[in-house]
Amino acid sequence: MELESKTIIITGASSGIGAAAARLFASEGANVVLGARRSEKLEALAETIHQTHGKAVFLAGDIKDQGYADALVDLATHAFGGLDGAFNNAGTVGEMRPAPDMSIDNWLDVISVNLTGAFLAAKAQIPAMKARGKGSIVFTSSFVGFGNGGMPGMGAYAASKAGLVGLTQSLASDHAIEGIRVNALLPGGTITPSGGEGNPAALEFIASLHPMKRMASPKEIAQAALFLLSDRSSFMTGSPMIVDGGISVRLT
Ligand code: NAP
């Protein structure tokens, strides 16, 4: 039980990596607080967790709203008495186009969800962790924000994900003294709806970019998040942790 009695917020929990993390963290003893916009998906996931004797609550909303970030922390506090960790994982790919063809609306939306949304989440979470005297925050960045790996048309997405590494390092430096660790997780291509699931040509192309010649399962990425949220990573803060099947070294 790596997360016994720890209360952890997971954003982007309605799908892919976040849903896998919710199941895994709950199976490791965590009280999970599930966030995303699709309420019905969160409700179904919470029900699955309850059926396996796990503890889960959920609240639907948009990660771009500070009020929603605050409400998730309030829910964690009211349901479970405080907040120990957060997997700030919600994200969007947006339009995949070269810069001259990319709309400013897409640029602003991708930055708002992936970067501003993560900042708003941390802004709400840090005071609750400070009250606890410790905490662990994990942001889901991407290989695309670190070397790109050969993915075309990802200007806005890459900028948002590289920005998350800067945010991680700055928050880690500011809050280490308060016992709050902040790390970034940089997954490689992962088989999820955003990662091309249901599109065999996209999956084959993305897999081919990886030296391992395959993509990750959502659970493989969730396992790395579990490590960063558990006390096993107690001396890690400010780290961009790469879990990418070797795509960042492009050996082949
Ligand atoms: P996914 O299955 O499409 O999940 C994305 C999640 O983000 C969903 O739960 C979605 O929920 C939530 N979300 C999106 N916009 C939101 C908003 N405005 N407010 C609240 N929630 C929002 O994709 P995934 O691959 O698991 O993505 C998880 C994270 O991993 C993302 O940050 C992504 O950038 C990152 N990542 C993915 C890969 C990959 O290859 N799959 C690689 C590297 C990094 P709702 O639609 O219900 O709101």
Boltz pocket constraint, residues with backbone or C-beta under 6 A from the ligand:
constraints:
  - pocket:
      binder: B
      contacts: [[A, 11], [A, 12], [A, 13], [A, 14], [A, 15], [A, 16], [A, 17], [A, 18], [A, 35], [A, 36], [A, 37], [A, 38], [A, 39], [A, 41], [A, 61], [A, 62], [A, 63], [A, 64], [A, 88], [A, 89], [A, 90], [A, 91], [A, 92], [A, 93], [A, 113], [A, 140], [A, 141], [A, 142], [A, 143], [A, 144], [A, 186], [A, 187], [A, 188], [A, 189], [A, 190], [A, 191], [A, 192], [A, 193], [A, 194], [A, 195], [A, 196]]
      max_distance: 6.0
